[in-house]
Amino acid sequence: MSAQRSLRVIINHWSRRLHRWATVATALPLLVVLLSGILLQLKKEMTWVQPPTLRGAAPLEHRDPAVSLDKALAAALSVPQAAIQGWEDIDRLDIRPDRGLIKLQARNGWEIQVCLVSGDLLGSAIRRSDLIEALHDGSWFGSVAKLGIFLPSALLVLVLWITGVWLWFMPYVSRWARRSDAS
């Protein structure tokens, strides 16, 4: 057996072993990443994941927003599910002048949409996309899990890709080598 052929046999053997055990090691984290990734791909199509962005009374192209942040907070206070008592319960604001609205996201995940022109409450719903993103990158489980499980799993998936490509190409390389030897 030639040295080149024996090296291929050794690489094939270890690629299969590494491929098998890396698959076992990454199965659960990869499942979490895949399922959450599917939901994130569909977040604009599934209102269960993320509420649709509504439109205010009129576009603000020719006027300034008429609603102060305090009036937007007052509208958010009217949504009992959001459990907002004051600004400390607001996680973030998203002002969309082109749609004439402001989104206020409560720390508990509720999203409240308020018209920038009238200050009226346009809608409110739970926003799950941030939780799903935290599951997707592993940060929901804490930094130890994110860096100690999800990052190594991602590296092992890269190894799976490399060994999978190797194992897929090897029959073609072997055939090519046999043809070259026969010539």
C-alpha positions as CSV (number, residue, x, y, z in Angstrom):
1,M,0.0,0.0,0.0
2,S,1.4,3.4,-1.0
3,A,2.1,6.0,1.7
4,Q,-0.4,8.3,0.0
5,R,-3.2,5.7,0.1
6,S,-2.4,4.8,3.8
7,L,-2.6,8.5,4.7
8,R,-6.1,8.7,3.0
9,V,-7.2,5.6,4.9
10,I,-6.1,7.1,8.2
11,I,-7.7,10.4,7.5
12,N,-10.9,8.6,6.5
13,H,-10.9,6.6,9.7
14,W,-10.4,9.6,11.9
15,S,-12.9,11.8,9.9
16,R,-15.6,9.2,10.4
17,R,-14.9,8.9,14.2
18,L,-14.7,12.7,14.6
19,H,-17.8,13.2,12.5
20,R,-19.7,10.6,14.6
21,W,-18.7,12.0,18.0
22,A,-19.0,15.7,17.0
23,T,-22.6,14.9,15.8
24,V,-23.4,13.5,19.3
25,A,-21.8,16.5,21.1
26,T,-23.6,19.1,19.1
27,A,-27.0,17.5,18.7
28,L,-28.9,19.5,21.4
29,P,-27.3,22.9,21.0
30,L,-27.6,22.6,17.2
31,L,-31.3,21.6,17.6
32,V,-31.9,24.8,19.6
33,V,-30.1,26.9,17.0
34,L,-31.9,25.3,14.1
35,L,-35.4,25.6,15.6
36,S,-34.9,29.2,16.8
37,G,-33.3,30.1,13.5
38,I,-36.4,28.9,11.7
39,L,-38.6,31.0,13.9
40,L,-36.4,34.0,13.4
41,Q,-36.5,33.5,9.6
42,L,-40.3,33.7,9.8
43,K,-40.7,36.4,12.4
44,K,-42.2,39.0,10.0
45,E,-44.7,36.3,8.8
46,M,-45.7,34.9,12.2
47,T,-47.4,37.4,14.5
48,W,-46.8,34.9,17.4
49,V,-43.1,35.7,17.1
50,Q,-43.2,39.4,16.5
51,P,-46.2,41.7,16.2
52,P,-46.7,43.4,12.8
53,T,-45.5,47.0,12.6
54,L,-48.7,49.0,12.3
55,R,-49.2,52.5,10.7
56,G,-50.0,55.7,12.4
57,A,-52.7,58.2,11.4
58,A,-50.7,59.7,8.6
59,P,-47.1,59.6,7.3
60,L,-44.9,62.2,8.8
61,E,-43.3,63.3,5.5
62,H,-44.6,66.8,5.7
63,R,-44.9,67.4,9.5
64,D,-43.1,66.8,12.7
65,P,-44.2,64.2,15.3
66,A,-46.9,65.7,17.5
67,V,-46.6,63.3,20.3
68,S,-44.1,63.7,23.2
69,L,-42.4,60.8,24.8
70,D,-44.5,61.4,27.9
71,K,-47.7,61.0,25.9
72,A,-46.4,57.8,24.4
73,L,-45.6,56.6,27.9
74,A,-49.1,57.4,29.0
75,A,-50.5,55.3,26.2
76,A,-48.2,52.4,27.2
77,L,-49.4,52.8,30.8
78,S,-52.9,51.9,29.6
79,V,-51.8,48.4,28.7
80,P,-52.1,46.3,31.8
81,Q,-50.3,43.3,30.4
82,A,-47.2,45.3,29.9
83,A,-47.0,46.0,33.6
84,I,-45.4,49.5,33.0
85,Q,-45.2,51.8,36.0
86,G,-42.7,54.3,34.5
87,W,-39.7,54.7,32.3
88,E,-37.7,52.1,34.3
89,D,-40.1,49.4,32.9
90,I,-39.3,50.4,29.3
91,D,-36.6,48.3,27.7
92,R,-36.4,50.2,24.4
93,L,-38.1,52.7,22.1
94,D,-38.3,52.4,18.3
95,I,-39.5,55.5,16.5
96,R,-40.6,54.9,12.9
97,P,-41.4,58.3,11.3
98,D,-42.1,56.7,7.9
99,R,-44.9,54.7,9.5
100,G,-46.0,57.4,11.9
101,L,-45.5,55.4,15.1
102,I,-43.4,54.7,18.1
103,K,-42.9,51.3,19.5
104,L,-42.3,51.0,23.2
105,Q,-41.0,47.6,24.4
106,A,-41.6,46.7,28.1
107,R,-39.0,44.7,30.0
108,N,-41.5,41.8,30.2
109,G,-41.6,41.6,26.4
110,W,-44.8,43.4,25.6
111,E,-44.6,45.8,22.6
112,I,-46.9,48.8,22.6
113,Q,-47.3,50.8,19.3
114,V,-48.5,54.4,19.6
115,C,-49.4,56.8,16.8
116,L,-46.8,59.6,16.5
117,V,-49.5,62.1,15.3
118,S,-52.4,61.5,17.7
119,G,-50.8,59.6,20.6
120,D,-53.5,56.9,20.2
121,L,-52.7,53.3,21.2
122,L,-52.5,51.4,17.9
123,G,-51.8,48.0,19.3
124,S,-50.0,45.9,21.8
125,A,-48.8,42.3,21.8
126,I,-46.1,40.1,23.3
127,R,-42.9,40.2,21.3
128,R,-41.1,36.8,21.4
129,S,-38.4,37.5,18.8
130,D,-35.9,38.9,21.4
131,L,-36.3,35.8,23.6
132,I,-35.9,33.6,20.5
133,E,-32.8,35.5,19.5
134,A,-31.4,34.9,23.0
135,L,-32.1,31.2,22.7
136,H,-30.5,31.2,19.2
137,D,-27.2,32.7,20.3
138,G,-27.2,30.9,23.7
139,S,-27.2,34.1,25.8
140,W,-30.5,33.1,27.4
141,F,-28.7,30.3,29.2
142,G,-26.0,32.7,30.5
143,S,-22.5,33.6,29.3
144,V,-21.0,30.3,30.5
145,A,-23.4,28.3,28.3
146,K,-23.0,30.8,25.4
147,L,-19.2,30.6,25.4
148,G,-18.8,27.1,26.9
149,I,-21.5,25.1,25.0
150,F,-22.8,27.1,22.0
151,L,-19.4,28.4,20.8
152,P,-17.7,25.0,21.0
153,S,-20.8,23.5,19.3
154,A,-20.4,26.0,16.5
155,L,-16.8,25.1,16.1
156,L,-17.7,21.4,16.1
157,V,-20.3,22.0,13.4
158,L,-17.5,23.6,11.3
159,V,-15.5,20.4,11.9
160,L,-18.6,18.4,10.9
161,W,-18.8,20.4,7.7
162,I,-15.1,19.9,6.9
163,T,-15.2,16.1,7.7
164,G,-18.5,15.8,5.8
165,V,-17.0,17.4,2.7
166,W,-13.9,15.2,3.0
167,L,-16.0,12.0,3.3
168,W,-18.2,13.1,0.4
169,F,-15.2,13.9,-1.9
170,M,-13.1,10.8,-0.9
171,P,-14.8,8.3,-3.2
172,Y,-14.2,10.6,-6.2
173,V,-10.5,11.2,-5.1
174,S,-10.1,7.4,-4.8
175,R,-11.6,6.8,-8.2
176,W,-9.3,9.4,-9.7
177,A,-6.3,7.9,-8.0
178,R,-7.1,4.4,-9.3
179,R,-7.5,5.7,-12.8
180,S,-4.2,7.5,-12.5
181,D,-2.5,4.3,-11.2
182,A,-4.0,2.3,-14.1
183,S,-2.6,4.7,-16.7
